[in-house]
Amino acid sequence: MADAGLSAAALLAEIHSESLQSVSDSLWAQRHLTSVASSFWQLSSPKTDNPEASSPGLTRIPDLDAHLAAVNARRTSRDWPLNKGDVIEVQGPATAGKTHFVYHMLLQCLLPDRWLDTGLGGWGNAAVLIDTDGNFSVQRFHELLVSRLRRFLGEEDPTDVTSTSVEDLATQFLQNLHVFRPTSSAQLAITLLHLPNYHAYDPRLQNKEIGLLAIDSMSAFYWRDRYTLEQLRDAADNPRGALPPNPLAHVLKALARFRASHRPVVLMTNWGLNLITKLPASSTLGAPFYRQHLHPFPAPFEPHGAAEAISSIQASQPHDTDAPPQNPTRSRTPQHAASLFPLHYHISLHPSPIDPFPANFSFDDALRHEDMRAVLVKKGEVKGLVRTPGDDTVGEFTIRIGEREVLVDPDE
């Protein structure tokens, strides 16, 4: 893990010194990102006849897997939860468990399906985490990984000198996690553009498939980028003159390109800033959803973005030799496919609510219930709501964030 962090830090330092020195992020991105992209994108991408002929694996959250499999069966006639190249947005307020959901998915990607005679249920792939929020804790992640291995494998026998210890296994699996920490939208875009080169040349990664690309969070530079654009707008001589595009546009273009070439599952967290205060009258859901504050960004559940989101999903699918073309009169070039960025699933996370004290409760009544409420808080239960563009069903699942594990089964 230390080696991966050093490599990521060295890469970002190189990008900063060669590409971002003495210029502002937004102006640099506007003028130079296209040329940087063309110079970085020289390596051949992994080639498969049918990139979605198999599933990357399960999320191992039973209710979530069941819902995703049902939706996928209706949409693609495949009976597994996730397809390679699926894009998942996870949105919610602070302390909703978004980062721990990312931890859980990273663990799923890194762990193999089996170790010796024991099923671990993982994907057995490498994972890339882009930690824009600076929230990633290697100590916490290592703790979660060791706890999960001990739950599956049990405590190792100290008298068996031939056995591999859980700690050694955890270290071995951590070698397949690669963490990058960009500090601006321009650096984030460059990191994504450089990933194919990094994948091809890094000796620990070049023979591995990248099963998961996680970005925590897409909103990290939102306020800075918004301020920069407002300053540029105010400083423009002609209010109607062309302004540089939002830096997020370059990020999405780079992300779409990597997704089109390497087909990882893409997992992005996003802040929940603007509540949709009024749920549909027919809704039985107790938790609210959030409007999309990022622009440009897929917004499939808002009137202005629904049709475009569905079109992006359809147009960005790789060619499937077993399925007839959706529009045989219209061909798609790789460049066109790479410019599309679909959103396949949206997950809203909310801490399970704890009912307030009744208005007629006295202070003594509150004290008597203190221990019971403390147990509910310590339980760390998080509710998830899953929506799919073009599908009216909403899935629900629950996870619990424990002291040493992210628990995904109701019986755990």
Secondary structure, 3 states (H helix, E strand, C coil): CHHHHHHHHHHHHHHHHHHCCCCCHHHHHHHHHHHHHHHHCCCCCCCCCCCCCCCCCCCCCHHHHHHHHHHHHHHHCCCCCCCCCCEEEEEECCCCCHHHHHHHHHHHHHCCCEECCEECCCCCCEEEEECCCCCCCHHHHHHHHHHHHHHHHCCCCCCCCCCCCHHHHHHHHHCCEEEECCCCHHHHHHHHHHHHHHHHHCCCCCCCCEEEEEECCCCCCHHHHHHHHHHHHHHCCCCCCCCCCCHHHHHHHHHHHHHHHHCCEEEEEEECCEEECCCCCCCCCCCCEEECCCCCCCCCCCCCCHHHHHHHHHHCCCCCCCCCCCCCCCCCCHHHHHHCCCCCEEEEEEECCCCCCCCCCCHHHHHHCHHHHHHHHHHCEEEEEEEECCEEEEEEEEEEECCCCEECCCCC
